[in-house]
């Protein structure tokens, strides 16, 4: 078998903004007690996986999550965590902290009108993010192209560093970041469910192809 690399993408644990259903991109709410417990459970379920390198976004909720995952691990306790701005969540600009249901509803209705979408047609995440950027009066929210170029550059850095090593690479980041990475990389990716806090998605990269081995997995929680 040819040499490859396996990426373990884990979403950070639940924060108070998650609990209150608030928009959370670059803003950083503390992890909840339940969020901390789920991270420990996820870490215990992955305790026998030897991680050769660990990356996070540069936001504290992912760094704290990674520390707990490693504390529960049998092989990787002394490994260095490398925070990377490239793996941040979408920057929502002035929408940060607002009730998510209100923001997404407004973005959906605006996108339907702007793109002339028939009723019942699913609004693509690209259209959502571009619409949110247009609706931000401060022009601080990221549009899809800016977000994707940032995240893709981070992944290319890791591929240049780890492809063909047969290593296990842990990347702790964010729900939309992980979903868009998988959507952009994995052929025929058709998963629709949002990624749960502390869930793991596993991707194998070999011979120039990405293969999804697990998506939004929480069955390993102990």
Residue pairs with C-beta under 8 A, 6 or more apart in sequence:
1 206
2 206
2 207
3 164
3 165
3 166
3 206
4 163
4 164
4 166
4 204
4 205
4 206
4 207
5 159
5 162
5 163
5 164
5 165
5 166
5 167
5 169
5 204
5 205
5 206
6 167
6 168
6 169
6 202
6 203
6 204
6 205
6 213
7 158
7 169
7 171
7 202
7 203
7 204
7 205
8 46
8 49
8 51
8 168
8 169
8 170
8 171
8 200
8 201
8 202
9 171
9 173
9 178
9 181
9 182
9 200
9 201
9 202
9 203
10 42
10 65
10 66
10 69
10 170
10 171
10 172
10 173
10 198
10 199
10 200
10 201
11 172
11 173
11 174
11 175
11 178
11 195
11 196
11 197
11 198
11 199
12 31
12 35
12 39
12 59
12 61
12 62
12 64
12 65
12 172
12 173
12 174
12 197
12 198
13 31
13 32
13 35
13 36
13 38
13 39
13 61
13 64
13 65
13 68
13 197
13 198
14 31
14 32
14 34
14 35
14 38
14 197
14 198
15 24
15 28
15 29
15 30
15 31
15 32
15 35
15 61
16 29
16 30
16 32
17 23
17 24
17 27
17 29
17 97
18 24
18 29
18 32
18 35
18 197
19 32
19 34
21 99
21 100
21 101
22 29
22 97
22 98
22 99
22 100
23 92
23 95
23 96
23 97
23 98
23 99
23 100
23 103
24 89
24 92
24 96
24 97
25 88
25 89
25 90
25 91
25 92
25 96
25 142
26 59
26 88
26 89
26 91
26 92
26 96
27 96
27 97
28 59
28 60
28 61
29 61
30 61
31 39
31 61
31 64
31 65
35 197
35 198
36 68
38 197
38 198
38 221
39 65
39 68
39 69
39 198
40 68
40 72
41 198
41 221
41 222
42 69
42 198
42 199
42 200
42 218
42 220
42 221
43 68
43 69
43 70
43 71
43 72
43 73
44 72
44 221
44 222
45 220
45 221
45 222
46 69
46 72
46 73
46 200
46 220
47 72
47 73
47 74
48 74
48 75
49 73
49 75
49 168
50 75
50 76
50 168
51 70
51 73
51 75
51 76
51 79
51 168
51 169
51 170
52 79
52 162
52 165
52 167
52 168
52 169
53 79
53 82
53 161
53 162
53 167
53 169
53 170
54 66
54 70
54 76
54 79
54 80
54 81
54 82
54 169
54 170
54 171
54 172
55 81
55 82
55 83
55 84
55 87
55 154
55 158
55 169
55 170
55 171
55 172
56 62
56 63
56 65
56 66
56 81
56 82
56 83
56 84
56 87
56 171
56 172
56 173
57 63
57 83
57 84
57 85
57 86
57 87
57 88
57 89
57 172
57 173
57 174
57 177
58 83
58 84
58 85
58 87
58 88
59 88
59 89
59 174
62 83
62 87
62 172
62 173
62 174
63 81
63 83
63 172
65 172
65 198
66 81
66 170
66 172
67 81
69 170
69 172
70 76
70 77
70 79
70 81
71 77
76 170
84 154
84 157
85 150
86 150
86 151
86 153
86 154
86 155
86 157
87 151
87 154
87 171
87 173
87 174
87 177
88 150
88 173
88 174
88 177
89 173
89 174
89 175
89 176
89 177
90 129
90 141
90 142
90 147
90 174
90 176
90 177
91 140
91 141
91 142
91 147
92 103
92 132
92 136
92 141
92 142
93 132
93 133
93 136
93 138
93 139
93 140
93 141
93 142
94 136
94 137
94 138
94 140
94 141
95 103
95 132
95 135
95 136
95 141
103 132
104 128
106 135
107 123
107 128
107 131
107 132
107 135
108 123
108 128
110 131
110 134
110 135
111 117
111 123
111 127
111 128
111 130
111 131
112 119
112 121
112 123
114 127
114 131
114 134
115 123
115 127
117 123
125 144
125 176
125 179
125 180
125 183
126 144
129 141
129 142
129 143
129 144
129 147
130 143
130 144
132 141
133 139
133 141
133 142
133 143
135 141
142 150
147 180
148 180
148 184
151 177
151 180
151 181
152 181
152 184
155 181
155 185
158 169
158 171
159 205
162 169
163 205
175 194
175 195
178 195
178 201
179 191
179 194
179 195
182 189
182 191
182 201
182 203
182 212
182 215
183 189
185 203
185 210
186 203
186 210
186 211
186 212
187 209
187 210
189 212
191 215
191 216
193 216
194 216
195 201
195 216
196 216
196 218
198 218
198 221
199 216
199 217
199 218
200 214
200 217
200 218
200 220
201 212
201 214
201 215
201 216
201 217
202 212
202 213
202 214
202 217
203 210
203 211
203 212
203 213
204 210
204 211
204 213
205 211
